[in-house]
């Protein structure tokens, strides 16, 4: 079975269009939407574009969807956050609110577990620098041979001592790979393949600016305009998680 994984779109409709156009030239059996389509400029448009696909769709709820649903329902976060979730909540309708609320934080398909942060939390931080023992603890709730997540916007595939693998599909809309493009994953019979799709960044930025999204250039600067050093981003996330990092990729 061939499964395309698109995650962390964050309302970047032009990037999503480019990935889906590439998918039109491939034969996949299903698409897994790995969370955080919400929290970004063109959220409902991105959701609708995915919904119109002919392939079977499997949706995972990310922290972006959870926070958007909370704001839609008038629930304030315990700590101040960015304007992304309120923006998304104002631009989706009740139909999409109800769909988001129904999505699981993890699902299994063809022997692979798909999630956003981890199978146990939609905002768990796992990176290409996370220690194998930390990865193993994070996926303890599933017996799947391959676990594919997202959330930290950097692709990786890490092998564990028990023969299983943890992977990150990367970010379609806001990658931290050191270069601007759309990053996603193709899983063929439990074998992950990292994919990258180039698109017109300049035209995309103009389309995203036209949405009126607040402080857009600041939001996309380190991913699309002036891409940050990937190693520094990994270190930032590892520090945010309260641990030192060691390379986990192969």
C-alpha positions as a printed NumPy array, in Angstrom:
array([[  0.   ,   0.   ,   0.   ],
       [  1.264,   3.467,  -0.935],
       [  0.275,   6.261,   1.438],
       [  1.035,   9.953,   0.992],
       [  1.486,  11.897,   4.237],
       [  0.942,  15.659,   4.207],
       [  1.345,  17.471,   7.516],
       [  1.869,  20.928,   8.984],
       [  0.325,  22.738,   6.032],
       [ -0.513,  25.671,   8.333],
       [ -2.801,  27.28 ,   5.801],
       [ -0.102,  27.525,   3.107],
       [ -2.475,  26.809,   0.243],
       [  0.079,  27.367,  -2.578],
       [  2.463,  24.808,  -1.053],
       [ -0.362,  22.305,  -0.631],
       [ -1.457,  22.816,  -4.229],
       [  2.069,  22.009,  -5.402],
       [  2.213,  18.761,  -3.402],
       [ -1.222,  17.642,  -4.554],
       [ -0.29 ,  18.415,  -8.168],
       [  2.688,  16.097,  -7.765],
       [  0.419,  13.462,  -6.246],
       [ -1.685,  13.63 ,  -9.414],
       [  1.258,  12.083, -11.262],
       [  1.673,   9.308,  -8.689],
       [ -0.595,   6.442,  -7.768],
       [ -1.293,   6.369,  -4.055],
       [ -3.884,   4.322,  -2.231],
       [ -4.608,   6.872,   0.486],
       [ -3.645,  10.255,   1.89 ],
       [ -3.002,  10.765,   5.594],
       [ -3.356,  14.371,   6.686],
       [ -0.983,  14.49 ,   9.637],
       [ -2.309,  17.462,  11.574],
       [ -1.921,  21.237,  11.661],
       [ -3.609,  22.009,   8.393],
       [ -5.109,  24.697,  10.635],
       [ -3.258,  27.592,  12.281],
       [ -2.191,  29.635,   9.29 ],
       [ -3.399,  32.038,   6.589],
       [ -5.667,  30.067,   4.201],
       [ -7.028,  27.376,   6.484],
       [-10.512,  26.615,   5.205],
       [ -9.311,  26.798,   1.602],
       [ -6.587,  24.236,   2.405],
       [ -9.073,  21.964,   4.167],
       [-11.511,  22.126,   1.271],
       [ -8.782,  21.375,  -1.265],
       [ -7.859,  18.226,   0.627],
       [-11.499,  17.24 ,   1.114],
       [-12.015,  17.313,  -2.664],
       [ -9.338,  14.677,  -3.34 ],
       [-10.422,  11.403,  -4.923],
       [ -8.097,   9.269,  -2.772],
       [ -9.337,   7.974,   0.603],
       [ -8.46 ,  10.561,   3.259],
       [ -7.444,   9.812,   6.838],
       [ -7.252,  12.838,   9.142],
       [ -5.096,  13.192,  12.268],
       [ -5.768,  16.001,  14.743],
       [ -2.782,  18.188,  15.529],
       [ -2.405,  20.741,  18.275],
       [ -3.35 ,  23.384,  15.689],
       [ -6.764,  21.778,  15.194],
       [ -7.253,  21.284,  18.944],
       [ -6.447,  24.921,  19.657],
       [ -8.636,  26.095,  16.763],
       [-11.608,  24.103,  18.049],
       [-11.084,  25.493,  21.549],
       [-11.045,  29.058,  20.248],
       [-14.104,  28.371,  18.066],
       [-15.865,  27.225,  21.255],
       [-14.748,  30.293,  23.181],
       [-12.249,  28.419,  25.35 ],
       [ -9.227,  30.537,  26.212],
       [ -5.836,  28.808,  26.525],
       [ -4.271,  28.577,  30.011],
       [ -1.261,  30.517,  28.717],
       [ -1.044,  33.234,  26.047],
       [ -0.422,  31.878,  22.537],
       [  0.023,  33.365,  19.077],
       [ -2.789,  34.788,  16.979],
       [ -2.82 ,  31.718,  14.762],
       [ -5.571,  29.727,  16.47 ],
       [ -7.989,  32.661,  16.876],
       [ -7.44 ,  33.556,  13.214],
       [ -8.223,  29.977,  12.146],
       [-11.264,  29.782,  14.421],
       [-12.73 ,  32.879,  12.784],
       [-12.268,  31.447,   9.294],
       [-13.722,  27.968,   9.581],
       [-17.386,  27.083,   9.718],
       [-19.235,  24.807,  12.14 ],
       [-18.895,  21.908,   9.736],
       [-15.098,  22.053,   9.877],
       [-15.104,  22.669,  13.607],
       [-17.051,  19.433,  14.122],
       [-14.824,  17.495,  11.755],
       [-11.655,  18.668,  13.496],
       [-13.062,  17.786,  16.897],
       [-13.752,  14.22 ,  15.734],
       [-10.271,  13.444,  14.404],
       [ -8.042,  11.124,  16.47 ],
       [ -4.546,  12.103,  17.585],
       [ -3.261,   8.81 ,  16.14 ],
       [ -4.472,   6.154,  13.726],
       [ -3.073,   2.961,  12.25 ],
       [ -3.148,   2.085,   8.568],
       [ -1.335,  -0.763,   6.821],
       [  0.876,  -1.49 ,   9.828],
       [  1.947,   2.128,  10.289],
       [  0.892,   4.438,  13.097],
       [  0.29 ,   8.026,  12.011],
       [  0.174,  10.858,  14.529],
       [  1.092,  14.523,  14.894],
       [  3.312,  14.839,  17.955],
       [  3.297,  11.227,  19.151],
       [  0.669,   8.505,  19.651],
       [  0.129,   9.788,  23.196],
       [  0.156,  13.587,  22.749],
       [ -0.531,  15.906,  19.811],
       [  2.195,  18.334,  20.91 ],
       [  5.006,  15.997,  21.968],
       [  8.361,  17.22 ,  20.676],
       [ 10.358,  14.557,  18.825],
       [ 13.203,  15.639,  16.562],
       [ 16.065,  14.29 ,  14.501],
       [ 18.174,  14.862,  17.63 ],
       [ 15.955,  13.011,  20.124],
       [ 17.606,  10.098,  21.966],
       [ 16.405,   6.582,  21.033],
       [ 15.169,   5.883,  24.566],
       [ 12.989,   8.997,  24.476],
       [ 11.601,   7.993,  21.09 ],
       [ 10.86 ,   4.492,  22.361],
       [  8.962,   5.845,  25.37 ],
       [  6.924,   8.178,  23.18 ],
       [  5.687,   5.333,  20.942],
       [  5.166,   2.725,  23.669],
       [  1.386,   2.793,  23.181],
       [  1.57 ,   1.304,  19.674],
       [  3.026,  -1.944,  18.335],
       [  3.311,  -0.601,  14.784],
       [  6.633,  -1.178,  13.051],
       [  6.694,   2.385,  11.7  ],
       [  5.448,   5.508,  13.449],
       [  5.095,   8.657,  11.333],
       [  4.617,  11.993,  13.059],
       [  5.091,  15.688,  12.338],
       [  4.858,  18.783,  14.581],
       [  8.541,  19.835,  14.585],
       [  8.597,  20.653,  10.853],
       [ 11.762,  18.664,  10.043],
       [ 11.948,  15.347,   8.237],
       [ 13.813,  12.402,   9.7  ],
       [ 13.806,   8.627,   9.91 ],
       [ 15.219,   7.089,  13.095],
       [ 15.805,   3.369,  13.646],
       [ 15.304,   1.982,  17.16 ],
       [ 17.122,  -0.978,  18.742],
       [ 13.955,  -3.116,  18.589],
       [ 13.849,  -2.806,  14.803],
       [ 11.057,  -0.272,  14.672],
       [ 11.358,   3.184,  13.134],
       [ 10.125,   6.647,  13.992],
       [  9.802,   9.167,  11.178],
       [  8.72 ,  12.743,  10.655],
       [  6.915,  13.605,   7.429],
       [  8.137,  17.192,   7.495],
       [  6.097,  20.33 ,   6.898],
       [  4.289,  21.202,   3.695],
       [  3.735,  24.815,   4.64 ],
       [  6.396,  25.922,   7.149],
       [  9.479,  23.687,   6.9  ],
       [ 12.681,  24.098,   8.883],
       [ 14.95 ,  22.344,   6.399],
       [ 17.232,  25.246,   5.513],
       [ 15.587,  25.766,   2.132],
       [ 12.089,  26.807,   1.04 ],
       [  9.986,  23.991,  -0.413],
       [  7.107,  21.717,   0.58 ],
       [  8.168,  18.585,   2.467],
       [  6.055,  15.45 ,   2.816],
       [  6.353,  11.66 ,   2.891],
       [  5.436,   8.624,   0.842],
       [  5.058,   5.362,   2.782],
       [  5.164,   2.217,   0.647],
       [  4.526,  -1.025,   2.529],
       [  5.842,   0.501,   5.777],
       [  8.951,   1.958,   4.108],
       [  9.152,   5.767,   4.453],
       [ 10.399,   7.921,   1.596],
       [ 11.161,  11.59 ,   2.24 ],
       [  9.762,  13.848,  -0.474],
       [ 10.339,  17.484,  -1.389],
       [  8.286,  19.602,  -3.81 ],
       [  9.514,  22.941,  -5.112],
       [  7.075,  25.737,  -5.908],
       [  7.094,  29.485,  -6.655],
       [  7.817,  30.966,  -3.22 ],
       [  7.471,  34.57 ,  -4.353],
       [  4.013,  34.044,  -5.815],
       [  3.006,  32.015,  -2.775],
       [  4.059,  34.776,  -0.373],
       [  1.973,  37.318,  -2.28 ],
       [ -1.071,  35.044,  -2.142],
       [ -0.591,  34.471,   1.583],
       [ -0.14 ,  38.198,   2.235],
       [ -3.439,  38.875,   0.466],
       [ -5.203,  36.756,   3.084],
       [ -4.65 ,  39.478,   5.681],
       [ -2.985,  37.062,   8.087],
       [ -1.345,  39.128,  10.852],
       [  2.438,  39.568,  10.699],
       [  2.744,  37.078,   7.857],
       [  6.343,  37.88 ,   6.969],
       [  7.42 ,  37.31 ,  10.556],
       [  5.502,  34.031,  10.665],
       [  7.177,  32.634,   7.551],
       [ 10.58 ,  34.32 ,   7.771],
       [ 12.638,  31.438,   9.204],
       [ 10.967,  28.808,   7.024],
       [ 10.417,  30.441,   3.623],
       [ 11.964,  33.926,   3.429],
       [ 15.277,  33.534,   5.279],
       [ 15.434,  29.828,   6.192],
       [ 17.025,  29.172,   9.568],
       [ 19.883,  26.735,  10.062],
       [ 18.244,  23.294,  10.524],
       [ 20.658,  22.19 ,  13.254],
       [ 19.856,  25.302,  15.275],
       [ 16.143,  24.599,  14.942],
       [ 16.628,  21.023,  16.133],
       [ 18.61 ,  22.263,  19.135],
       [ 15.895,  24.814,  19.901],
       [ 13.187,  22.138,  19.969],
       [ 15.314,  19.792,  22.072],
       [ 15.931,  22.585,  24.564],
       [ 12.242,  23.43 ,  24.541],
       [ 11.552,  19.808,  25.464],
       [ 14.04 ,  20.079,  28.338],
       [ 16.656,  17.638,  27.088],
       [ 19.985,  17.537,  25.287],
       [ 19.989,  16.039,  21.839],
       [ 22.009,  13.384,  20.07 ],
       [ 21.613,  12.53 ,  16.376],
       [ 18.891,   9.939,  15.826],
       [ 18.754,   9.776,  12.042],
       [ 20.278,   7.506,   9.457]])
